[in-house]
Amino acid sequence: MAAGGRSAATRGGEAVRGRKTAGGCMPGCGRAPAGENGAVREDAATCDSAAVCEGADASGRVRGRASAASRADDAPVVELRGVSCAAPDGSRILDDVSLSVRRGECVLLCGRSGMGKTTITKCVNGLIPQFEPAIERAGEVRVCGLDPAACEMYELALRVGSVFQNPKSQFFNLTSNDELAFGLEAAGVDAEVIERRVGETVRALRAERLLDRDVTKMSGGEKQSLVFASVDAMGPDVYVLDEPTANLDAEAARILHDHVASILARGKTVIVAEHRLHFMADLVDRALLVEGGRIVRELAPDELRALPASERERLGLRAVDPADVLALRCPPAPRPTRALLERGLSLRGFSCSRAGRRAFPPVDLDVPRGAVAGVMGGNGVGKTTLLRAVAGLERATEGTVAFDGHPLDARARRRTCSLVMQDVNHQLFGDSVRSECELALGGAASDAAAERIAEVLSALDLELLPTRHPMALSGGQKQRLAVACALLARREVLLLDEPTSGLDFGHMVDVSRLVRRLAERGISIVVVTHDREFISRCCDSVYHMGD
């Protein structure tokens, strides 16, 4: 946490607050932070605080105190030698992983979900073992000359910046301005430098829309952009990005792509674990295929692009060529007809307001029974709020929602619709898969209820997990459990928010098949997504918000 009070982002003309390190130097200049008694560590070097020190460039960007060898072009900045990781139950997560990444390199970790990519990133940024001590790590890791398992985390934080797949897990503040300045203030950067650096980062990422915002009210994509901006403001030597485009719309992903290109041009090192390859493929120097906790194959950029579609898909990889993604079929929303209005979900002039402001423009949308409608649009245009409003979870709505020609008020919509949230953890309450299903049936535990639960769980490949705690399931299994509960409650409308976020090719295909199977039951399905590959496989029509 930051020492020294609130963060230092500006709000209009408000003064910025911050702290200097001991001796007035920038963090990372070689002078260690003062201890509790104000003393500087004996091994710390000294510098002239009036000059631009070794740890900061002319703009004041923190570079850390990497040794001369680790900054040299021919020496690795990140090195893993024979690294293995084991879970508390003894199962192997990583198995003898060796990896060397040099200054200015962009290395892609790719492969199917659950193969160990995120674990590799956690070894690099020190979360394993510093914050996950139950994970037993063997082997040697060096990052900018430091052992992440042995050094102080503040030392590593000046050198390694991390963007997690779930952005909410790394927020420390309630407002975006405070979050942007938090790391710099915690590092003891001077107030004026914080103000300048935050401004530079916001302009570079074209993120002005993120300023002066309540982070709890941001969309998933906006949160992800804010996290990257907060990390980038620190100016680390190494960027560790775990699914950085998972929640981003196409424009935000393009901005991120361009900024990563500028980071690499400045000699920074980037390690990225990503499934949506087409946004990053042209920046990658090497692609490392991770399977079963091992790096099994290294691909040059040309080799990655030349992979036949069948092999690429077998390896769990998404499309590499942006042109292939743009060419995918995204059918437009159908024109309303009497048949559409009488059979299925129909919205007319539908919107809602929050704090007296309209959350999204009025929507006209028709989704017949047995059909799947995709909803696309930029981050922050109100897609998730639309789903919540249709589900009866927003108060101030206008316009009409009808099903099979019958208007539905908010209470009726809550009985008719089921919403599967992007973070499904918010809607699982039982202590087992079976008890979660019984809750969906109103607490029923009869033989008939047990038979129906078994039938639905079997249809969703959950029949072997009835006693498993919902929080012990994988992300995909949790999602299917939420869908199972919707089916058990006999809901006629299913609303899915970003169901393929962070999924590899195989799991994306599994979700698309599941959605089509559900539609065949005669329900209306609305899917909010940025995933064109997913849309092309399962959606009958696409509605673009913000157009």
C-alpha positions in Angstrom: 0.0 0.0 0.0 1.1 3.6 -0.5 2.7 5.4 2.3 1.8 9.1 2.5 -1.9 9.3 2.1 -4.0 9.7 -1.0 -2.7 9.4 -4.5 -1.4 12.2 -6.6 -3.5 12.3 -9.8 -4.8 15.7 -10.6 -8.5 16.6 -10.5 -8.9 19.8 -12.5 -6.6 22.3 -10.8 -6.3 20.4 -7.6 -2.7 20.3 -6.2 -0.9 17.0 -6.5 0.6 15.3 -3.4 3.5 12.9 -3.3 6.8 12.0 -1.6 10.4 11.9 -2.5 12.7 9.1 -1.6 15.5 9.5 0.8 18.0 12.1 -0.5 15.5 13.4 -3.1 16.3 10.7 -5.7 13.9 9.0 -7.9 13.1 5.4 -7.0 15.3 3.0 -8.7 18.3 5.4 -8.7 20.4 3.0 -6.6 19.6 4.5 -3.2 17.5 2.1 -1.2 14.3 3.3 0.4 14.7 4.4 4.0 13.9 1.9 6.7 11.6 2.4 9.6 14.2 4.5 11.4 14.9 6.6 8.3 18.3 4.9 7.7 19.3 4.0 4.1 20.5 0.4 3.6 24.3 0.1 3.8 24.5 -1.4 0.3 22.8 1.5 -1.3 24.7 3.6 -3.7 24.5 7.4 -3.6 23.8 9.8 -6.4 23.4 13.5 -7.2 19.8 14.2 -6.7 20.0 17.2 -9.0 20.9 15.0 -11.9 18.9 12.5 -13.8 19.9 9.3 -12.0 20.5 5.9 -13.5 17.1 4.5 -12.4 15.0 7.1 -14.1 15.1 8.4 -17.7 14.8 12.1 -18.6 11.0 12.0 -18.3 11.3 10.6 -14.8 10.1 7.1 -15.7 11.2 4.6 -13.1 13.6 2.1 -14.6 14.6 0.3 -11.4 18.2 -0.6 -10.5 19.0 -3.3 -12.9 22.7 -4.1 -13.2 24.7 -3.1 -16.2 24.8 -6.8 -17.3 21.1 -7.2 -17.2 20.6 -4.0 -19.2 23.0 -5.1 -21.9 21.4 -6.2 -25.2 23.2 -9.6 -25.2 22.2 -10.6 -21.6 18.8 -12.0 -20.5 16.6 -9.7 -18.6 14.3 -12.6 -17.6 15.7 -16.1 -17.1 14.1 -19.3 -15.8 16.3 -22.4 -15.4 14.7 -25.8 -14.7 11.6 -24.2 -13.0 9.0 -26.6 -11.7 5.9 -25.8 -9.6 3.7 -28.2 -7.6 0.3 -27.6 -6.1 -0.3 -28.4 -2.4 -1.7 -31.8 -3.4 1.6 -32.6 -5.1 0.3 -32.3 -8.7 2.7 -30.7 -11.2 1.8 -27.3 -12.6 5.1 -26.5 -14.3 7.7 -29.2 -15.2 11.3 -28.2 -15.9 10.6 -24.9 -17.6 13.6 -23.0 -19.0 13.2 -19.6 -20.6 15.5 -16.7 -21.5 14.2 -13.3 -22.6 16.4 -10.4 -23.6 16.0 -6.7 -23.5 13.5 -5.4 -26.0 12.0 -8.8 -26.8 8.3 -9.6 -27.0 7.7 -13.3 -26.1 4.3 -14.8 -26.4 3.1 -17.7 -24.2 0.4 -19.6 -26.0 -1.5 -22.8 -25.9 -4.7 -24.3 -24.4 -6.1 -23.1 -21.1 -4.8 -24.6 -17.9 -1.4 -25.6 -19.3 0.7 -23.4 -17.1 1.0 -20.0 -18.9 -0.3 -17.9 -16.0 1.9 -19.9 -13.6 5.0 -18.9 -15.6 4.0 -15.2 -15.4 3.6 -15.5 -11.7 7.1 -16.9 -11.3 8.4 -13.9 -13.2 6.6 -11.3 -11.3 7.2 -13.0 -7.9 3.6 -13.8 -7.0 4.9 -17.4 -6.8 6.1 -17.9 -4.1 5.8 -14.6 -2.4 2.0 -14.4 -2.4 1.2 -18.0 -3.2 3.5 -19.8 -0.8 1.5 -23.0 -1.0 2.8 -23.4 -4.5 6.2 -25.2 -4.2 8.7 -23.7 -6.7 12.0 -25.4 -7.6 14.6 -24.1 -10.1 16.2 -20.7 -10.6 14.5 -17.5 -11.6 16.2 -14.2 -12.3 14.5 -11.0 -13.3 16.7 -7.9 -13.9 19.4 -9.7 -11.8 17.0 -10.4 -8.9 15.5 -13.6 -7.5 11.8 -12.9 -7.2 11.5 -15.4 -4.4 14.2 -13.7 -2.3 14.1 -10.0 -3.0 11.7 -7.5 -1.4 8.6 -7.0 -3.5 9.0 -3.2 -3.7 12.4 -3.9 -5.4 10.7 -6.1 -8.0 7.8 -3.7 -8.4 10.1 -1.0 -9.8 11.2 -3.4 -12.5 8.3 -5.7 -13.3 4.8 -4.4 -14.1 1.9 -7.0 -14.3 -1.5 -6.9 -15.8 -3.7 -9.7 -14.6 -6.5 -11.4 -16.5 -9.1 -10.3 -13.9 -8.4 -6.5 -13.5 -10.5 -6.2 -10.4 -8.0 -8.3 -8.5 -5.4 -5.5 -8.6 -7.3 -2.4 -7.7 -6.4 -0.6 -4.5 -8.5 2.5 -4.8 -12.1 3.5 -5.5 -11.4 6.2 -8.1 -9.5 5.9 -11.4 -7.3 9.0 -10.7 -6.1 7.5 -7.4 -5.4 4.2 -9.1 -3.4 5.7 -11.8 -1.1 7.4 -9.3 -1.1 4.7 -6.6 2.1 2.8 -7.7 4.1 6.0 -8.2 3.1 7.4 -4.9 3.9 4.1 -3.1 7.3 4.3 -4.8 7.9 7.8 -3.3 7.9 9.7 -6.6 7.8 13.4 -6.4 4.4 15.0 -6.8 5.1 17.0 -9.9 6.6 14.0 -11.6 3.5 11.9 -10.7 1.3 14.5 -12.3 3.4 14.6 -15.5 3.8 10.9 -15.8 0.1 10.2 -15.3 -0.8 12.8 -17.9 1.8 11.3 -20.4 0.3 7.8 -19.9 -3.3 8.9 -20.3 -2.5 10.8 -23.5 -0.4 7.9 -24.9 -3.2 5.4 -24.3 -5.9 7.9 -25.3 -7.5 7.1 -22.0 -9.0 10.5 -21.1 -12.4 8.9 -20.7 -11.0 6.9 -17.7 -10.3 10.0 -15.6 -12.5 11.0 -12.6 -14.3 7.7 -12.6 -15.6 5.3 -9.9 -13.8 2.1 -10.7 -16.7 0.0 -9.4 -18.9 1.4 -12.2 -16.5 0.9 -15.1 -17.0 -1.8 -17.7 -14.7 -4.8 -17.8 -12.8 -3.4 -20.7 -12.4 0.0 -19.1 -11.0 -1.7 -15.9 -8.5 -3.6 -18.0 -7.4 -0.4 -19.8 -7.1 1.4 -16.4 -4.9 -1.4 -15.0 -2.6 -1.3 -18.0 -2.3 2.5 -17.7 -1.5 2.3 -14.0 1.3 -0.2 -14.7 2.6 1.7 -17.6 2.8 4.9 -15.6 5.5 3.2 -13.5 7.6 2.6 -16.6 8.9 -0.9 -15.6 11.7 -2.7 -17.5 9.6 -5.8 -17.9 5.9 -6.0 -18.7 4.0 -9.2 -17.8 0.6 -9.3 -19.5 -1.9 -12.1 -18.8 -4.7 -12.0 -21.4 -4.5 -8.2 -21.8 -7.1 -8.0 -24.5 -9.6 -10.4 -23.0 -12.1 -7.7 -22.2 -11.1 -5.1 -24.8 -13.1 -3.9 -27.8 -11.3 -3.8 -31.1 -10.4 -0.1 -30.8 -9.0 -0.4 -27.3 -7.1 -3.5 -28.4 -5.6 -1.5 -31.3 -4.5 1.3 -28.9 -2.9 -1.3 -26.6 -1.1 -2.9 -29.6 0.3 0.5 -30.7 1.4 1.3 -27.2 3.1 -2.1 -26.7 5.0 -1.4 -30.0 6.2 1.9 -28.5 7.2 0.1 -25.3 9.3 -2.4 -27.3 10.9 0.5 -29.3 12.1 1.9 -26.0 13.9 -1.3 -25.2 11.4 -2.7 -22.7 10.7 -6.4 -22.4 7.2 -7.8 -22.8 6.0 -11.3 -21.8 2.4 -11.9 -22.8 0.1 -14.8 -22.3 -2.7 -14.4 -24.8 -5.3 -16.4 -26.8 -6.5 -13.6 -29.1 -3.3 -13.8 -31.2 -4.4 -11.5 -34.1 -3.9 -8.4 -32.0 -0.3 -9.2 -31.0 1.1 -11.5 -33.7 3.1 -8.8 -35.6 4.8 -7.7 -32.4 6.0 -11.1 -31.3 9.6 -12.1 -31.6 9.0 -15.7 -30.4 5.9 -17.7 -29.6 6.3 -20.5 -26.9 3.7 -23.2 -26.9 3.0 -24.4 -23.4 1.4 -27.8 -22.8 1.2 -29.9 -19.7 3.4 -27.4 -17.7 6.2 -27.5 -20.2 7.4 -25.4 -23.1 7.1 -27.9 -25.9 7.7 -25.8 -29.0 9.2 -22.4 -30.0 7.8 -20.7 -33.1 9.2 -17.8 -35.0 6.6 -15.2 -36.2 6.6 -16.6 -39.7 6.1 -20.1 -38.4 3.2 -19.0 -36.2 1.4 -17.3 -39.1 2.1 -20.3 -41.4 0.5 -22.8 -39.1 -2.4 -24.6 -41.0 -5.8 -23.8 -39.4 -6.3 -27.4 -38.4 -3.0 -27.6 -36.5 -3.5 -24.2 -35.0 -6.9 -25.1 -33.7 -5.6 -28.5 -32.4 -3.1 -26.5 -30.3 -5.9 -24.3 -28.9 -4.7 -21.2 -30.8 -7.0 -18.5 -32.1 -6.7 -16.8 -35.5 -3.4 -15.1 -36.1 -4.2 -13.0 -39.2 -6.4 -9.9 -38.4 -7.8 -10.1 -41.9 -9.1 -13.6 -41.2 -11.0 -12.3 -38.1 -12.4 -9.2 -39.9 -13.7 -11.5 -42.7 -15.7 -13.6 -40.2 -19.5 -13.5 -40.7 -21.4 -11.2 -38.3 -25.0 -11.2 -39.6 -27.0 -8.0 -38.9 -30.0 -7.9 -36.7 -33.2 -8.9 -38.5 -36.0 -6.5 -39.5 -38.9 -6.8 -37.1 -41.9 -8.8 -38.3 -45.2 -9.8 -36.6 -43.8 -13.4 -36.2 -40.7 -12.0 -34.4 -42.9 -9.9 -32.1 -45.1 -12.8 -31.2 -42.5 -15.5 -30.6 -39.5 -14.6 -28.5 -37.9 -11.6 -26.8 -38.7 -8.1 -28.1 -37.3 -4.7 -26.9 -38.8 -1.4 -28.1 -37.2 1.9 -27.2 -35.7 0.2 -24.1 -33.1 2.0 -22.0 -32.3 2.7 -18.4 -30.8 5.6 -16.3 -28.2 5.7 -13.5 -27.8 8.7 -11.3 -30.1 10.6 -13.6 -28.1 9.9 -16.7 -29.1 7.5 -19.5 -26.9 4.5 -19.4 -27.3 3.6 -23.1 -29.4 4.9 -26.0 -32.8 3.3 -26.6 -32.6 -0.2 -28.0 -34.9 -2.0 -30.4 -34.0 -5.7 -30.5 -35.8 -8.9 -31.5 -34.6 -12.4 -30.6 -37.0 -15.2 -31.7 -37.2 -18.4 -29.7 -34.4 -20.7 -30.8 -32.2 -17.8 -31.9 -29.0 -16.3 -30.6 -28.4 -12.6 -30.9 -24.9 -11.1 -30.3 -24.5 -7.6 -28.9 -21.3 -5.8 -29.8 -20.0 -2.3 -29.1 -17.1 -0.3 -27.6 -16.1 -0.6 -23.9 -18.4 1.5 -21.7 -21.3 1.9 -24.1 -23.6 0.0 -21.8 -23.7 -3.6 -23.0 -23.6 -5.2 -19.6 -26.1 -2.6 -18.2 -28.4 -3.6 -21.1 -28.3 -7.2 -20.0 -28.9 -6.2 -16.3 -31.9 -4.0 -17.3 -33.4 -6.8 -19.5 -33.0 -9.2 -16.5 -34.9 -6.8 -14.2 -31.9 -5.8 -12.2 -32.0 -2.1 -13.0 -34.6 0.3 -11.5 -35.0 3.3 -13.8 -35.9 1.8 -17.1 -38.0 3.1 -20.0 -39.5 1.5 -23.1 -40.9 -2.0 -23.3 -39.7 -5.6 -22.9 -42.0 -8.3 -24.2 -41.8 -12.0 -24.5 -44.1 -14.0 -26.8 -46.0 -10.7 -27.4 -46.7 -10.1 -23.6 -45.1 -7.0 -22.0 -43.0 -7.8 -18.9 -42.4 -5.5 -16.0 -39.2 -5.8 -13.9 -40.6 -8.6 -11.6 -41.8 -10.6 -14.6 -38.5 -10.2 -16.3 -36.7 -11.6 -13.3 -38.9 -14.7 -13.5 -38.4 -15.0 -17.3 -34.7 -14.2 -17.8 -31.5 -15.6 -16.4 -28.3 -13.6 -16.5 -24.9 -15.4 -16.5 -22.5 -12.7 -15.5 -19.0 -12.2 -16.8 -17.7 -13.0 -13.3 -19.9 -15.9 -12.5 -18.5 -16.1 -8.9 -21.0 -13.4 -8.0 -24.0 -15.8 -8.5 -22.9 -19.1 -7.0 -24.1 -19.6 -3.4 -24.4 -23.4 -2.7 -21.8 -25.6 -1.0 -22.0 -28.2 -3.8 -23.0 -28.4 -7.4 -26.1 -30.3 -6.4 -27.1 -27.8 -3.7 -26.7 -25.0 -6.2 -29.1 -26.8 -8.6 -31.5 -27.4 -5.7 -31.5 -23.6 -5.0 -32.5 -23.0 -8.6 -35.5 -25.4 -8.1 -36.6 -23.4 -5.0 -34.9 -25.8 -2.6 -36.7 -28.9 -3.8 -35.0 -32.2 -2.9 -37.5 -34.7 -4.2 -36.8 -37.7 -6.4 -38.2 -35.9 -9.4 -36.0 -32.9 -8.7 -32.9 -35.2 -8.3 -33.8 -36.8 -11.7 -34.1 -33.4 -13.4 -30.9 -32.2 -11.9 -29.0 -35.3 -13.1 -30.5 -34.8 -16.6 -29.4 -31.2 -16.8 -25.9 -31.8 -15.3 -25.4 -34.6 -17.8 -26.4 -32.3 -20.7 -23.8 -29.8 -19.6 -20.9 -32.3 -18.8 -21.2 -31.8 -15.1 -22.6 -35.2 -14.1 -19.4 -36.3 -12.4 -19.2 -33.2 -10.1 -22.4 -33.2 -8.0 -20.5 -33.0 -4.7 -17.8 -30.6 -5.8 -17.9 -27.1 -4.2 -18.8 -24.5 -6.9 -15.7 -22.4 -6.0 -13.5 -25.4 -6.7 -14.7 -25.7 -10.3 -12.8 -24.3 -13.3 -14.1 -21.1 -14.9 -15.8 -23.0 -17.7 -17.4 -25.4 -15.3 -18.7 -22.5 -13.1 -20.2 -20.9 -16.2 -21.9 -24.2 -17.2 -23.3 -24.5 -13.6 -24.9 -21.1 -13.9 -26.4 -22.1 -17.2 -27.7 -25.4 -15.6 -29.4 -23.4 -12.9 -31.1 -21.2 -15.5 -32.4 -24.3 -17.3 -33.6 -25.9 -14.0 -35.5 -22.7 -13.2 -37.1 -23.0 -16.7 -36.2 -19.5 -17.8 -37.2 -18.6 -21.3 -34.5 -16.0 -21.9 -30.8 -16.6 -21.3 -28.4 -13.5 -21.2 -24.7 -14.2 -21.4 -22.0 -11.5 -20.6 -18.7 -12.2 -22.3 -18.9 -16.0 -22.0 -15.6 -16.6 -24.0 -13.4 -14.0 -22.3 -9.9 -15.5 -22.0 -10.8 -18.8 -23.6 -8.6 -20.7 -26.0 -9.9 -21.9 -29.3 -11.1 -25.3 -28.1 -13.0 -23.9 -25.1 -14.5 -21.2 -27.3 -15.8 -23.8 -29.6 -17.3 -25.8 -26.7 -19.1 -22.7 -25.5 -20.5 -21.9 -28.9 -21.8 -25.5 -29.3 -23.4 -25.3 -25.8 -25.1 -22.0 -26.7 -26.5 -23.5 -29.9 -27.7 -26.6 -28.0 -29.5 -24.3 -25.5 -31.1 -22.4 -28.4 -32.5 -25.6 -29.8 -34.5 -25.9 -26.6 -36.6 -23.0 -27.9 -35.3 -20.2 -25.6 -34.1 -16.8 -26.7 -30.4 -16.1 -26.1 -28.6 -12.7 -26.0 -24.8 -12.7 -25.9 -22.6 -9.7 -25.2 -19.2 -10.2 -26.6 -16.2 -8.8 -28.4 -15.3 -12.2 -29.8 -15.9 -12.2 -33.6 -14.7 -15.9 -33.8 -17.4 -16.8 -31.3 -20.1 -14.8 -33.0 -19.4 -16.3 -36.4 -19.9 -19.8 -34.9 -23.1 -19.4 -32.9 -25.0 -16.1 -33.5 -27.9 -15.7 -35.9 -27.7 -11.9 -35.8 -25.6 -9.1 -34.3 -26.8 -5.8 -32.8 -24.2 -3.0 -32.6 -24.6 -0.7 -29.6 -23.2 2.8 -30.0 -23.7 2.9 -33.8 
